[in-house]
Amino acid sequence: MRNKWEKVYRKFLEDANLSYSEMGRMMDQYRPKKLYRYMRFDEYWEKNVFEGQVYLSEASNLNDPFDCLVYINHELYIEYMFQVTCEIFPDVDREVLQQTVKESIDSEIDKQIYEMKKKFRVACFTENNLFPLMWAHYADSHKGLCLEYDLSRIPEGYRYGILPVIYSDKRYDATNAVITRNTNLLMNPYYFKSFHWKYEKEWRMIITEGLVADGEYYADFHDGISGIYLGLKSFDCHKEKVNKIIEEYSQKGIPVYKIVIEPSSYCMKSIQIN
């Protein structure tokens, strides 16, 4: 499916005149009906499961150290900044200005990239709820759970904010975005990821810190929860919590599934238990 829309999506991302909200609306035809979110039974699990909170993490805290890394062409950026500086200080010796700009850019650019990552918050979703590696990585080695969201039941503002990740063997070239400071391009790096993670089939919701109240880094997906999947080891490790989920979800008419191993393969399947 991704091959059908990825070229179109790439063009959307590079369109400096297209806002992310407009892009989200145009991508609605390609967005899956349902997305999933793996999690562990941590201190926030009840807010996630019973209140529908989707927490957005700081981009600099994502588990993959290569995540959200960008490429900036130092030579082009230095040349641009040199021309800008010459216009500001026309009477200063150009060789002196050029050396000053070069030293400043080389020492500050990595710091700026890191600071940029700290300004964005990210929530990650996937198209796949039955992938063993993701259960191992994100659901506490199969002891956690996976929530299912029906995207047609969440507010449009949230739905249009969820966009797919593009997998590539090259880091996103953010030179133009940094030079122009175009707000329609600045979040692009956060939708690109190493091809090693392609199996995740990830979608992301990204916001800037300025869009939320202090400390309230979550979205309300309560009405969108359409199912929950309990990991292979969750019944043994979290019996009371699992029973509470089954009881409350059954009262709400939300399906609860148990993950089991296929008898003749290494695949997993889900069985509804309520």
C-alpha positions in Angstrom: 0.0 0.0 0.0 2.8 2.4 0.9 4.3 2.3 -2.6 1.0 3.8 -3.9 1.2 7.0 -1.9 4.8 7.5 -0.8 5.8 9.5 -3.9 2.8 11.8 -3.4 3.5 12.2 0.3 7.2 13.1 -0.4 6.0 15.9 -2.7 3.6 17.1 0.0 6.5 17.3 2.5 8.7 19.3 0.1 5.9 21.8 -0.8 6.9 24.9 1.2 3.4 26.3 0.6 1.6 23.4 2.1 0.9 23.5 5.8 1.0 20.3 7.9 -2.7 20.5 8.7 -3.5 20.8 4.9 -1.2 17.9 4.2 -2.9 15.8 7.0 -6.3 16.5 5.4 -5.0 15.4 1.9 -3.4 12.3 3.4 -6.7 11.2 5.0 -7.5 9.0 1.9 -4.3 7.0 2.6 -4.5 6.8 6.4 -5.4 3.4 7.8 -8.8 3.0 9.5 -7.1 1.8 12.6 -3.7 2.3 14.2 -2.0 0.7 17.2 0.2 1.7 20.1 2.3 -0.7 22.1 3.0 0.1 25.8 4.1 -1.4 29.1 2.3 -1.5 32.4 4.2 1.6 33.8 2.9 4.3 36.1 0.9 5.8 33.2 -0.9 2.7 32.0 -4.3 3.5 33.6 -4.4 7.0 32.0 -3.6 5.4 28.7 -6.1 2.6 28.9 -9.0 4.1 30.8 -8.7 7.8 30.1 -7.4 7.5 26.5 -4.4 9.7 27.0 -1.7 9.5 24.4 1.5 10.9 25.7 3.9 12.8 23.4 7.6 12.3 24.2 10.3 14.8 23.6 11.9 14.0 20.3 15.4 13.9 21.9 14.3 11.0 24.2 13.2 8.5 21.5 14.7 5.1 21.8 16.6 5.1 18.5 19.7 7.5 18.7 19.5 7.9 15.0 15.8 9.0 15.1 15.1 12.6 13.9 18.8 13.1 12.9 19.1 15.4 10.0 21.8 16.3 7.5 22.7 19.9 6.9 25.1 20.9 4.2 27.6 22.9 6.1 29.1 24.5 3.0 25.8 25.8 1.7 24.7 27.0 5.1 28.0 28.8 5.7 27.8 30.4 2.3 24.2 31.6 3.0 25.1 33.0 6.4 28.2 34.6 5.0 26.0 36.5 2.4 23.6 37.5 5.1 26.4 38.8 7.3 28.0 40.7 4.5 24.7 42.6 4.0 24.6 43.4 7.7 28.3 44.4 7.9 29.2 45.7 4.4 32.3 47.6 5.6 34.0 44.6 7.4 36.8 42.7 5.6 35.1 39.8 3.7 37.9 37.3 4.6 37.5 38.1 8.3 33.7 37.7 8.0 34.0 34.4 6.2 36.3 32.9 8.8 34.2 34.2 11.6 31.0 32.8 10.1 32.7 29.4 9.4 34.0 29.0 13.0 30.6 30.0 14.4 28.6 27.6 12.2 30.9 24.7 12.8 30.7 25.0 16.5 27.0 25.8 16.8 25.2 23.7 14.2 25.1 20.4 16.1 23.9 22.2 19.2 21.1 23.9 17.2 20.0 20.5 15.9 19.8 19.1 19.4 17.9 22.1 20.7 15.5 21.8 17.7 14.8 18.2 18.8 13.9 19.3 22.2 11.2 21.6 20.9 9.1 18.9 19.4 6.9 16.2 21.0 6.2 12.9 19.3 3.6 10.1 19.7 4.2 6.9 17.7 1.7 4.5 16.2 1.9 1.5 13.9 -0.2 -0.4 11.4 0.8 -3.7 12.8 -0.5 -5.1 16.1 0.9 -8.7 15.7 4.6 -8.2 15.2 6.8 -10.1 17.7 9.7 -7.6 17.6 7.4 -4.7 18.4 5.9 -6.6 21.3 9.4 -7.3 22.5 10.7 -3.7 22.1 7.7 -1.6 23.2 5.5 -3.9 25.3 8.0 -5.0 27.9 9.0 -8.3 26.2 5.4 -9.4 25.7 4.3 -8.5 29.3 2.6 -5.3 28.2 -0.3 -4.4 25.9 -1.3 -2.8 22.7 -4.2 -0.3 22.2 -6.2 -0.1 19.0 -7.6 3.3 17.8 -10.4 3.7 15.3 -9.2 7.0 13.7 -12.7 7.8 12.4 -13.7 8.3 16.0 -11.0 10.8 17.1 -11.2 14.6 16.4 -10.1 15.7 13.0 -7.5 17.9 14.5 -5.7 14.9 15.9 -6.4 12.6 13.0 -5.0 15.1 10.4 -1.9 15.5 12.7 -1.0 11.8 12.3 1.4 11.3 9.3 3.4 8.3 8.1 7.1 7.8 8.5 9.3 7.5 5.4 12.1 4.9 5.7 15.4 5.7 3.9 19.1 4.9 3.9 20.0 8.6 3.9 19.3 11.2 6.6 16.8 14.0 5.7 18.5 17.0 4.1 17.2 19.9 6.2 19.5 22.5 4.7 16.7 24.4 2.9 14.4 24.1 5.9 17.1 25.6 8.2 18.0 28.4 5.8 14.4 29.5 5.0 13.0 28.8 8.5 9.8 27.9 6.7 7.3 26.5 9.3 5.9 24.2 6.6 9.2 22.4 6.4 10.7 22.5 9.9 9.0 19.3 11.1 9.9 17.2 8.0 13.0 15.5 9.6 10.8 13.9 12.2 8.9 12.0 9.5 12.1 10.2 8.2 13.7 7.2 9.8 16.4 4.6 9.0 15.3 1.8 6.6 16.3 -0.7 9.4 13.0 0.2 11.1 10.8 -0.3 8.0 9.0 -3.2 9.5 7.4 -0.9 12.1 5.1 0.8 9.5 5.0 3.8 11.8 2.8 6.8 11.8 3.5 9.9 14.0 1.7 12.7 15.6 4.1 15.7 16.2 3.5 18.9 17.9 5.7 21.8 19.1 6.0 22.6 22.8 4.3 26.0 22.3 1.0 24.3 21.3 0.3 22.7 24.7 0.0 23.9 28.2 3.0 23.4 30.5 3.4 19.7 31.2 0.3 18.6 29.4 2.0 16.7 26.6 -0.9 14.3 25.7 -3.7 14.0 23.3 -7.2 12.7 24.2 -8.0 9.6 22.2 -10.6 8.3 24.6 -13.4 8.0 22.1 -11.1 6.4 19.6 -10.2 3.3 21.6 -11.8 0.3 19.8 -9.9 -2.6 21.3 -7.0 -3.8 23.5 -4.6 -6.6 23.0 -2.9 -8.2 26.0 0.6 -9.6 25.6 1.6 -13.3 25.8 3.1 -12.9 29.3 0.7 -10.2 30.7 -1.7 -12.7 32.3 1.2 -14.2 34.4 2.9 -10.9 35.2 0.0 -8.5 35.7 -3.0 -10.7 36.6 -4.9 -8.0 38.6 -4.4 -5.3 36.1 -5.4 -7.6 33.2 -8.6 -8.5 35.1 -9.4 -4.9 35.7 -9.0 -4.1 32.0 -11.3 -7.1 31.0 -14.0 -6.0 33.5 -14.0 -2.3 32.6 -13.7 -2.8 28.8 -16.5 -5.4 28.9 -18.8 -2.9 30.6 -18.0 -0.4 27.9 -18.5 -2.9 25.1 -14.9 -2.7 23.9 -13.3 -5.9 22.7 -10.4 -7.4 24.7 -8.0 -9.7 22.9 -5.4 -12.1 24.1 -2.3 -12.7 22.0 -1.4 -16.3 21.5 1.2 -18.2 19.3 0.1 -20.0 16.2 0.4 -23.7 16.7 2.3 -24.4 13.5 4.4 -21.3 12.9 6.3 -18.4 14.6 3.4 -16.1 14.0 1.0 -14.7 16.6 -2.8 -14.2 16.5 -5.4 -12.6 18.7 -8.4 -14.2 20.3 -11.2 -12.1 21.8 -11.8 -13.0 25.4 -14.8 -10.9 26.4 
